[in-house]
């Protein structure tokens, strides 16, 4: 295998502003004013930011689900 054939796999990082930690959680959400009910947008969160990001989405009524990134990927999310 040549060096050109090796793919770089990037580790997903947290969506919190300025955070570069590895993502562990997927926060699935939608804004009912602009998205259909079945549509899911996602933010990624590290352990440190999961609660803060969940609260941010939750107080707005946007948060639909919080799932481990590994499980989300296994479900084909």
TORZADO-696204 format. One line per field, with one value per residue (C-alpha): residue number from 1; residue in three letters; x, y, z. Coordinates in Angstrom, 2 decimals. Layout:
TORZADO-696204
seq	(NUM	...)
type	(ALA	...)
x	(X	...)
y	(Y	...)
z	(Z	...)
end
This chain:
TORZADO-696204
seq	(1	2	3	4	5	6	7	8	9	10	11	12	13	14	15	16	17	18	19	20	21	22	23	24	25	26	27	28	29	30	31	32	33	34	35	36	37	38	39	40	41	42	43	44	45	46	47	48	49	50	51	52	53	54	55	56	57	58	59	60	61	62	63	64	65	66	67	68	69	70	71	72	73	74	75	76	77)
type	(UNK	UNK	UNK	UNK	UNK	UNK	UNK	UNK	UNK	UNK	UNK	UNK	UNK	UNK	UNK	UNK	UNK	UNK	UNK	UNK	UNK	UNK	UNK	UNK	UNK	UNK	UNK	UNK	UNK	UNK	UNK	UNK	UNK	UNK	UNK	UNK	UNK	UNK	UNK	UNK	UNK	UNK	UNK	UNK	UNK	UNK	UNK	UNK	UNK	UNK	UNK	UNK	UNK	UNK	UNK	UNK	UNK	UNK	UNK	UNK	UNK	UNK	UNK	UNK	UNK	UNK	UNK	UNK	UNK	UNK	UNK	UNK	UNK	UNK	UNK	UNK	UNK)
x	(0.00	1.36	1.28	-1.32	-3.67	-3.82	-6.98	-7.01	-9.86	-10.85	-12.24	-15.49	-15.06	-17.40	-19.69	-19.23	-17.60	-13.82	-13.81	-11.61	-12.24	-13.36	-17.13	-18.78	-22.45	-24.88	-27.60	-30.42	-32.67	-34.96	-36.52	-40.25	-40.69	-38.48	-38.07	-40.56	-41.20	-39.15	-36.10	-33.10	-30.16	-27.21	-24.64	-21.75	-20.63	-17.71	-18.34	-17.71	-20.19	-23.03	-25.08	-24.57	-25.48	-28.45	-29.75	-29.30	-31.40	-33.81	-34.93	-35.83	-37.82	-35.45	-33.77	-35.21	-32.61	-29.14	-27.31	-23.76	-21.91	-20.99	-24.68	-25.72	-23.20	-24.30	-27.92	-26.83	-27.58)
y	(0.00	3.38	6.44	7.98	5.03	5.47	7.33	9.72	9.00	12.06	11.62	13.57	16.51	18.28	20.97	23.30	26.58	26.32	22.68	20.23	17.19	13.89	13.58	10.86	11.87	12.78	15.28	14.91	17.95	19.96	23.38	22.78	26.25	25.38	21.58	18.81	16.66	13.71	15.81	15.47	17.82	16.74	18.27	16.25	16.54	15.47	14.31	17.82	19.59	17.04	18.51	22.15	21.54	19.37	22.13	24.74	22.71	21.49	24.91	25.82	22.61	21.43	18.39	15.07	12.48	12.02	8.89	7.61	8.32	4.64	3.61	6.36	5.08	1.47	2.52	4.18	7.66)
z	(0.00	-0.92	1.34	-0.96	-0.41	3.36	4.38	7.28	9.66	11.64	15.11	15.55	17.92	20.34	18.92	21.91	20.91	21.13	22.29	20.40	22.62	21.13	20.83	22.91	22.62	19.85	20.70	18.18	17.88	15.67	15.67	15.20	13.69	10.70	10.61	9.97	13.09	11.82	10.84	13.17	13.29	15.43	17.70	19.07	22.68	24.82	28.38	29.74	27.46	27.18	30.02	28.97	25.32	26.35	28.62	25.88	23.45	26.11	27.39	23.82	23.33	20.58	22.20	21.03	22.06	23.58	22.42	22.71	19.47	19.14	19.37	16.91	14.37	14.91	14.22	10.98	12.35)
end
